[in-house]
């Protein structure tokens, strides 16, 4: 199955088939679970086997190619073998080579006839330089772009962990993946490469390479960009001075196959030297911009004894950096200069060059495909037939096809296996070996291996980037384990009954042995059973993201079919295909519930300090409540403490609290503002990251809806504890280790961590307009590993001015309150209060002149005295108000900080 998603890589959902026994420990463990893989180095995760392998897909990327804008010189002809097979006259007539070894199918959009002829000439050169049994489809677009930009191209998508891949932790461009797998992996009509070329250039459309001064050779530009689409591309980048190897999508920290071959002058490969050059670090940036990076591979060394020097220039620029060759090492006009970063006018290079082609062989454009459908787990004991197909672009070493198997789990110190030689089936490319029933019973770990005449070894499954072997895993024997169901509700309430609505249900359902026999949703309306909804398995698009291998169902609610107060209860039931028909339900007990809730009257403003619990009826949702936890002197909206971990089909969970009164948006942007105080102790991502990035983890956000809550738009960019230094420091103050070494926070929220936030509703780019009736909700989104205390929201004021400050001295009857020294120059201030009445606690607030509550905390009273020392060194210089709440009275002092 495949998953096409933009999830970040460090956090990955528990999509495994033994969730009740084996929690996910790392991203590759997830994949190993689906492949039945085990590794022989590092930690010994040994996931259960499943019924079929997993293949992952992510969106492609492009690299741009620029002109120098100046004239240059140099001409490199097309490969001699190509020129011998073609003629200029033939190209003028048909535009096709005589003997291609790979078929390219180009869909031309807006190309002129002369531009198309030059493009096709470049395509036909590539068709004689690489070998693939699968047509390579190119979407070629003739477009208007910025001056000096020649074009851009790249893979339409990448594939991960497909049959035959030798690097199980790398993404392959789809055209290369299909060549290795020897079959289509995407739809036969989908593009494998997307290429845009700038019509606003003074192009030379000839195919003879005699490019005049002042013109740019289109054949050269197309040859260069198609090399990126075929695999001369990767994911390294630099953001905010730090090197990053992530692709920004699912399993985002994993490299492209090209990236696996990048090393520095010390022979250290970047992707396997995390201790020296960690991801998202200055050290990695120094490598990417230090001028000392190379491509190095077995074929490249064997054929040339050389490495390819990359253009690791001091200022990182993907259009001119490590996905191009160093221009000094390969000057324009020399045979290996096609993949340099820029093209001068008057130049032409009509061949990739022998070094680039040798490297393409290292990337597996010349390979031996070891193809195997993993053996299915079965309950009956019988002889097992292992079958493998071996197809080589070169010559296989005789008797090199072997099966390695063992009956106990391989470990870092014990990976010895029995080696046998499968028998070739006639003159086909299939090899078989039968494992007798007496040996097949129980667990078996295995892999296949083959060698070609050059001495290269190929396995199925492939190897980790460290070189350690991975293994398939099968089991023979009774199946008594029910399927796993991964689900968390996406909705908790319906806010209107007059329009049609629905409840989509998406779940990951998998079984470690027998496969899924049945999956459905049991559904009740007000306690009355309704017809079950069958869950269908397949590809689904959710929020513009494509997910494969998801089970889904939908409960539709026609307009006016529900009324406020109705209760919709449901649960997921999954049953495997074993003899025992093992069954699991989710939730394990009871049902999920969806409440039909009536909207309250429209308001022009909303104010709530949450001290009156009766106002809880103003909100609907789950995972939040109005509460006064220990340590908080007043009520507020609180998430669960700690908040729940991710558990849905994406590995996320979302809790929400919706204000049931729509707010009529005011015309004055200065009035259309949401104001509140908050504490956010939510797992932080990296500074500058955003949802969807590899380094953005849990987050909170405030959203608005004008269609009765069916769709929501963020009113503020999502944020986490990293948003305020005090929150970040508090979150990190009490970290404890959890799954996969992830560190959760046990820090408890306190009033002192309250910080103020203003959110403009009518900011630039907002889809909302004055007069719109806006529903507002607070939402906390979490992934499935680390977590923290959560979110608290107090003093909510929507389209209401800031709360007035109390600056006057309070009656002496409440007590005497002083703050010293004043002004404060050391950052440390002493609070002293002598009260007239006995009281257990008082509540302190420190407020800015604009009304922002900067700090809140509860202080203990000893007798009738309060003595407290506060460190305010983190606060900026200025005037602040100290308020001490004593029962119903408030004592106030001004304090000046001078830092």
C-alpha angles and dihedrals in degrees: 000000000000135000121204108191143133097230118139119255108236093060116055130166127253094255093156133124099235102046093148091058108026121038116203112271104179143352095262089047087063092054092042089056090059095042094042087238130161128183127220100213134056122012114003104238107163109184124194122264124252138203099261141009126262127235120192127206130196131179120272131243135213138225121212126226121210137196119234087226088229136092120262138166139234137096129204115185126223116273112291092236089058094046091051090057098047142050133205090236092054091053092052089056109033108001095219132118121235102235115023119178093197128039117227119193112196125197104202119204119193094340118153116231094254093047090048091051092053092045091051091050090058091046090053092052090055091046089065096045102055133042126224133153090204121076113250109222120206127193102207118190126191102206144158114258141160121299117279092015105122097185147295133236143167144146115308087222143348129235127214129196099000126158111288100015113141097202107057093187100051136084116234125203105255095243090056092043090054091049091053094043089044091223143072113283098179128039111300088239096050120104118249094194129028116202129181121191127192113241089192094083133096092247129189106219098187122114097211095083092235093129113180123227112272094030132093121226110241094195090058092048092050093047089051096048094045088056087061090049091051094053113289088122142082148165109266116125142153122239124178092346094308128109117238128189096188127116093213092240141077112336083007098178093061120100136234116252088255091056090058090070099051114111137161130235089275089061091247113144111222097224094051097041099071092139090060100032109024120195113266094020141127088236091061091047089055090055094048091050102031100094093238107099129118143176112239130177141155097256092043090054094043095050101038110008085228141110125221112245113222129216096251094165125180095255111052113230120162089211091060108018142081095336087068134059125255109269094212092054093045108029120199111276095032120113097254097044101097093096097052114122103253139032123217124213114265094027128115132184113179100179134056089225131237096277094054091046090051089052090050086059089054089053086058100259081127106040150128110251113215103192125188138163103216115248113259120240113247137186100219120076111238143132112296123218115208113199130188134174117215119193119173133193088205131028123303118229106245114261091002095125105100141165118219117196141164136182099226130057114274116240137189090267100034121046099133110141139182110257121211133171116238116219120246114241104234112293093328127111091249125107125189139193127183118214109204117242091245090062098034096064114107125004126348128184116196149157138185127234137192135174133207129213092267090062096251114146123216126190141185114246095029130228138270119255087259089062097250117140123247123212140213117231130207134174133206119197144064118331113222100154120100123225122273120244121199112193142135125177117265094195134035103179145020113222102193134039099186097074132055114267139166145200112229114202120200123178142166108232120178140158126210096216125007106027128240117306098179139000126180145145121248108212134191131184113204090340095309115120116241128196113290117255113228113226113228123211121223148069118338134181112219120178090345092306121115118228124184126198095031125140112221143177135169132214109205124206114197118216113284092007093115134050133203110280096031115137122215114196126185144160137186121244122195127180127186128223096245124122088256092052090222112207136198131184129202119241093036090223131020125353141288110252133215116193126208105223129187119230117242123231119294114263135199091213140003128209125180132161089181094230090121109070089199089076089067085091087069088075139055130192143081136271092033133080142164106261147147106223122196109288094028116102096195138038125266142156107281131186118217110291106250098017122231123270125242113281110155129101090277093049091253138110127202128198123187146187117200125197103227095208112080113225117228103225114237121230095232109081090207089061097040094080134126112217129186145139118243148178115211115189096163125139106278126228123204119294111272095018121126138194109301094028120119091242100044112096130163119002148168129223143173116230139186134210133191097182101068095275099303092118129021135202124201114249091193133020111269113263142180140187090305088071093079125032091220090056093046093049091047092048091052095044094085111027123167127189120249139155117358090357091298113154121225124192125243094185111130120222117247132186090251088072095060112125128181126245131190118194118190112215097199099047121146112291095018114144090214124095137197110280095028115133103234127198111204128205138179115219135186118197122194136181125220104267128043122029142170144201097290140219136326125187125192140167095027113193117176115189088344124118119254115283111269118255120243103223104157122099111259123235114288090234089081092057144265118295128185138169122204150225092027118210092038113218102164097053090242119105131185120221119203127178131170110195129205094217134043114255133161100224141007127203121232126203127182110201133188120230088257092059098258112147103226101175138012131180142153117244126201119235118222106205099314097327133099118196117172137158117210130194107218096163091116091063123090122249114274148084119312136179121229113203121188113193110210107182105299093342128085126211114202135196132172118226130189120211118204111186 
